[in-house]
């Protein structure tokens, strides 16, 4: 998986460079001197990329956990889709940080870029809104069958709600157009999956935890 992330990051960087270069041509076809604006290390663009990369990584881990613990094709298909989508998006986010020459970690608390840096520290590994705790992850890893399916759907529903909140923050605050567009896509896709997971929980006689 790490190799995939590297490839995706490199691809994102190449696309961004090409896009930046394309903007350097005037209507008459002559090259203009254009200064490419790079976000600051503590900007919303950088903060969202760092925090959402961490957020996505946990979703990938949860999805692979449940795929090993159930034979239900509906849940396995959803888990695979979430794992692949969020792994790809994580690669793009890390690729932008590389392209901008910015660190992938910050001394500032998570969510500082959203004005939430003063929120209480995350408990038991839940660093940001919607993230599962270490205890939740251990419990998911101990379950099988329908119990694993229900707990995964509950955890991922909360995870997506936190992710939507963060993505909406980027839409409102980020300056980089491609990152804003990615964030809008996250909002739409994760809201749709929240509705899908509500139906899947109902079929299993359960409901979201919050």
N, C-alpha and C positions, 0 to 999 in steps of 0.2 A: 504493500500500500504506500509506503514512503516513496518508492520510485514513481508511482503514479502522481503523488503530490508534487514531486519535483518537476515532472513533465508538465503538469497542469500549470504550475507557477511559471515555468518558462514560457509556456504558450500564452498565458495572460500577459506577461511582460512584453512579448513580441507584439501582440495585438495592440497594446497600449502605445508602444513606441511607434507603430505604423500609423495609428490614429493621430498621434501628436504630430507626426511628420506630415500627414495629409493636410492638417490645418495650416501648414506653413506656406501654402500656395495661394496666390491671389487669383482673382477671377481671370486675369489675362494669362495665367499659367506661369508667371514669374515667381521665383522663390522669395518669400518674405522672411525677415528675421523675426522669429516669434520666441518669446521667453515662455517656456513651459512652467506652469505653476505647480510646485511640489507642495503637498500639505505638510504642515508642521508636525513634529513628533507628538504633540499633545492635542492635535486637531481632532474634530469629530470623525474625519475620514480615517485617521490612523487608529483612534480609539475603537471605532466600530470594527475595523478589520481585525484588530487584536482580540477584542472581546468575543466577537462572533466566531472567530476561528476556534477559540476554546469551547464555546457553547456548542458549536457543531461537532467537535470531536467527541463530546459525551453522547450526542445523539447517535453517532456512528457506532460507538461502543455498545450502547443499549440495543441497537438494532441487530448487531451481530450476536449479542447474547441471546436474544429471544429466538433468533433463527435456529439456534442450536438446541432449543428447548421446547419446540412445538413442531408438529407435523401439519398444522393447519395452513393450507396454501394461501388463504386470504391474508393472514397475519404475516406469513413469510414473504409474500409479495410486497406488502406495504413496507415491511422492515427493510427489504432489499432496496426498494425505491428510495426510501429515506436515507439509507446509508450511502447509496451511490450519489444522490443529489447533493447531500451535505458534504460528502468528501470532495466532490468536484468544486463546490462553492468555497470550501475551506482552502483548496489549492489556489483559487483565484484571489482570495483575500490575502493570503500569505505572499502570493506573487506580486500584488500591488505594493505591499510593504517592501519587498525586495527592490522593485522598480524605483520606488521613492527613496530608497536608501535609509529606511526608518527601522528602528528596533522592533522586534516582535514581542517584547515585554516592556512594561513601564513600571516605574516606581510608584505611580499613582494608583489608588484603588480602582478596581473594576467599576465601570459605569461613570467614571468621572466626566467623560466627554458628554454625558447626558445630564450633568448637574446632579448626579446621584452618588458622588464619591463619598459623601458623609453618611450613607446608609450603614446600618450595623453590619459588621463583617459576616460573611457567609458562614453558616454553621455546618459542620460535618462535611466539608467539601463542596457545598452548594454556593459557588462563588457569585452567581448572578441569578436574576429572576428566572424562575422556571427550572433551574438545574436540579437534578436529583442529588440527594445526599450520598455519601459513601455507604451509609447503611442501606439506602434504597438500592444501590447498585449490587451490594452483596446479597440482598434479599432476592432481587431479580435473578441473580446467578444461581440461586438455590431452588427456584421454582421450576415446574415442568407443566406441560399441557395447558389446560384452560387457565389455571392459576397464573402461569407465566404470561399468557396472552392478555389477560385482564390487567395485570399489574403493569405490563409494558404499555398498553394503551392508555392507562391512567397517567403514568409517568410522562409519556410522550405528549399527551394533551397539555399537561402543565408546561412541559419543555417548549412546545410550540407557542403557547400563550406568551411566555417570556421572550421567545425569539421574535414574535410579531411586535411586541413592545419595543424591542431594541431596533428592529428594522424600520419601524415607523420613526424612531428617533433619528436614524440616518437619513431617511427621506427628508426630514425637516431640517437637518443640520449639515449633512455632508455637502461638500462643494464639487467633488469629482462626479461628473455625469455618469460614467459607467457604474460607479459604486452605488449611486442613487438608484439607477435602473435595476441593478441586482437586488437592492433592498426592497424595491417595490414588488419585484417578482417573488421575493421571499414572503412578503405580507400576503399576497394573493394565494400562493401555493399552500402556505401553512394554515391559513384560514380554511381553505378547502379541505385539507387533511384533518383539521380539528372536527369539522362537520362529519367527515367520513368515520373518524374514530368514535364519535358519539354514537353513530348508528351501529358500529361494530360492538361497542360496549353494551348497547341495549340488547343486541342479539344474544349476548352472553349473560344477560340478567344482571348487568352492572351499570355503573355510571361514573362520570369523572369525579375525582376527589375534591375538586374545587370549582 
